[in-house]
């Protein structure tokens, strides 16, 4: 199971989520929607930061999840698209 690091900065109003090693950060890309993507040398997104994020009531939590490879995600997207077109 992958480890996710979630950091909330109350003073800076940012929410940072890492699903890769922060030490591998090589470049950042701003999306234009107050989100910054952190990428490694290969260009893979290893985290993101949401700017101007204000939590109403900060809470601590732990999240577990499984990751899927890009090929599996594309396969699932294709199946969903085919099934929605079949109903037309």
NUPALO-677018 format. One record per residue: residue in three letters; x, y, z of N, C-alpha, C, O in turn. Coordinates in pm, whole numbers, plus 32768, in hexadecimal, padded with zeros to 4 digits. Atoms other than C-alpha are relative to their C-alpha. Layout:
// NUPALO-677018
ALAXYZXYZXYZXYZ/...
END
This chain:
// NUPALO-677018
UNK80557F8A80008000800080008059807B800080BD80818049/UNK7FB37F85800D808381587FA27FE9805A80797F81805580B9/UNK800A7FA17F9180C5826180A67FE6808A7FC7802680B47F66/UNK80207F788029802E83BA8080801D805D80757FF9803F80E7/UNK7FE67F9A7F9980A684EC813F7FA780787FE27FAB80AF7F74/UNK80587F8D800D7FA785FD8176802A80688066802E804D80DE/UNK7FD27F957FA8801F874882047FA680797FEE7F9380AA7F7E/UNK80547F8980047F3B8868825C804880708049806C806180BE/UNK7FBE7F8B7FC67FDA89BD829C7F958069801B7F6680AC7FBF/UNK80677F9F7FDB7EE28A94835B802A80907FE57FD880E37FBE/UNK7FCF7F7780117FBC8BC98343800B80237F6B7FE2808F7F42/UNK7FEE7FE7808F80108BAA81D07F857FDD7FAD7F827FF67F35/UNK807B802980457EB58B218179801D7FA77F867FED7FC07F18/UNK7FE3805F806B7F3E8A0180AC7FE67F7280307FF57F5280A7/UNK8010808E7FE77EED88908098805D7FBA7F9F804E7FC67F26/UNK7F9D80458053800D87BB801A7FEC7F6B80107FE27F388080/UNK8012809180007FE2864F7FBA80727FC17FAF80887FE37F3B/UNK7F94804880418108856C7F697FD87F6D7FF47FB27F308058/UNK8011808F800F80D784117ED6807B7FC47FBF80797F567F89/UNK7F7B802B8027824283F57E768060803C80658036808580BF/UNK7F9B7FCD7FA3838684477F29801A80957FE3804580B77F75/UNK7FE87F70801583A085C47F57809080207FD680A880857F94/UNK7F747FE98025851A85A67F2E80177FEF7F6A807C801C7F35/UNK7FF48015809084DE853E7DC37FCA80757FAE7FCD80717F33/UNK80377F8D8048843F868E7D6C806B80407FA980D8805F7FD8/UNK7FA27FC7805F84E7871A7C377FCD80847FC5801980E17FB0/UNK803B7F8A803D83F688197BA57F70800D80307F307FAA8053/UNK808B7FE57FDB82AA88BC7BFB7FBA80417F8A7FF7808A7F3B/UNK804F7FC8806E819389197B0C7F7E8036803A7F337FEE807C/UNK807C7FC37FD0807B8A0C7B5D7F927FE67F9B7FA57FFB7F23/UNK806E8022805A7F2B89A27ACE7FAB80777FDB7F5D806F7F7C/UNK80537F8B801A7E8F8AFD7AD67F82800080537F358061804E/UNK807680087FAB7D838A8E7BCB80287FF480937FE97FAD80E2/UNK7FCB7FFF7F787E4A8ACB7D09802C7F76802F80247F5580A5/UNK7FC880837FE17EDF896E7CF780897FF87FBF809B801C7F4B/UNK7F7980128032804F89247CD1801E7F6A8000800B7F278065/UNK7FDB808C800C80C187CF7C5480967FF3801480E3803C7FD6/UNK7F73801B7FEC820D874A7CD180227F807FB37FDE7F1B7FBE/UNK7FDB8071805682BF86627BDE80907FD5801980E380238048/UNK7F7880337FF583F285857BE2804980157F7B801180517F1F/UNK7FAF7FED80798507857D7ADA7FC07FC47F837FD47FF67F14/UNK8042804280718438849479FE7F7F80477FD67F4280237F71/UNK80797FB680208315858B7A007F827FC8803E7F147FF68021/UNK807380397FBC823384B57ADA7FD880578077802E808680C2/UNK80317FB17F8F815985707BD380107FAE807F7FE17F3D8088/UNK7FEA80457F8181C485137D337FBB804980747FC4801E80E7/UNK80487FB67F9980F486147DEE7FC0807C7FC57FD780A27F53/UNK803D7F83802A8024874C7DDD7FEA805880797FE5802980EB/UNK801B7F9F7F967FE688867EA77F8A80567FD57F89808D7F68/UNK80757FAB80177E99893B7EBD80188083804A8027808580C5/UNK7FEA7F7C7FC47ECB8AAE7EF97F7C803980317F1180138001/UNK80767FBD7FC67DD98B847FC47F997F9E80347F207FB18024/UNK805780657FC77D4C8A5280707FEB80208094804B802F80DF/UNK801F7FE37F747C9C8A9881B97FA07F9480317F307F878000/UNK805580677FC57C15897782857FA98040806B7FDA809180BB/UNK805A7FC77F9B7AE689CD835680277FD3808C8027802280EB/UNK7FD980367F7F7B5788EA846E806B7F967FE680497F267FBF/UNK7F968061801B7CAC8840844F7FED7F8080527FD07F8480CA/UNK800980817FBE7CA186CE849F80737FA97FD180A67FBA7F63/UNK7F9A806080267DA185BA849E7FBD7F837FCB7F577F578000/UNK8037807A80387D60848983C7806D7FB27FBA80D67FE97F99/UNK7FA3805780467E10836683237FB57FC27F8B7F437F967F9A/UNK8041803280787DC482F381C380537F8E7FC680CE7F987FBF/UNK7FBD806C80467E1881AB81197FBF7FEF7F787F467FFB7F6C/UNK8037801480857DF081697FA5805F7FAB7FAF80D37F9A7FD5/UNK7FAE804B805C7E7180967E8A800A80507F7F7FA980917F56/UNK7FEE7FB7807D7EFF812A7D4D7FEB7FA27F8A80037F2A7F93/UNK8010804B807B7EAD80B87BEE805E803A7F99807480B37F96/UNK7FA67FD380697F9C80CB7ACA7FB4804F7F977F3980437F8D/UNK803F7FAD80677F5781BC79AC7FB67FAA7F9B7F4A7FD07F6D/UNK8043805780607F00809A78C37F797FD280367F177FCD7FEC/UNK807E802C7FC57DF4802079B47F9B807380027F25805E7FE7/UNK805A7F8D7FFE7D62817F79D87FC7801C7F757F5080387F67/UNK802F7FEB80897D4F81A7785C7F9D7F937FD87F397FAF7F96/UNK805A806F801D7CAE8050783F7F788018803F7F1180087FFD/UNK807E7FE57FBA7BA680AA79437FB480737FBF7F3A806E7FB2/UNK803F7F8D80407B6381F878987FC17FD67F7B7F5280007F5B/UNK8033802F80807B39814B77477F827FAC80147F207FBB7FCA/UNK807580547FE47A47804A77DA7F89805780287F19803F7FFC/UNK806C7FA67FD6797B815F78817FC7804C7F887F4E805D7F7E/UNK802D7FB68076796B822277397FB07FA57FA47F497FCE7F6E/UNK8048805D8057790380EE76737F777FDC80397F167FD27FEF/UNK808180257FC477F38093776B7F9D80757FFC7F24805E7FF0/UNK805B7F8E8007776481F577697FCE80167F717F5D80437F5E/UNK80297FF3808C775B81F975E97FA27F8E7FD77F4F7FA17F7E/UNK80548073802176B580A175DE7F6D801B80217F137FE27FE3/UNK80897FDF7FD875838135768A7FBB80627FA47F44807B7FB3/UNK803C7F9D805C754B823475727FAE7FC17F947F7680077F40/
END
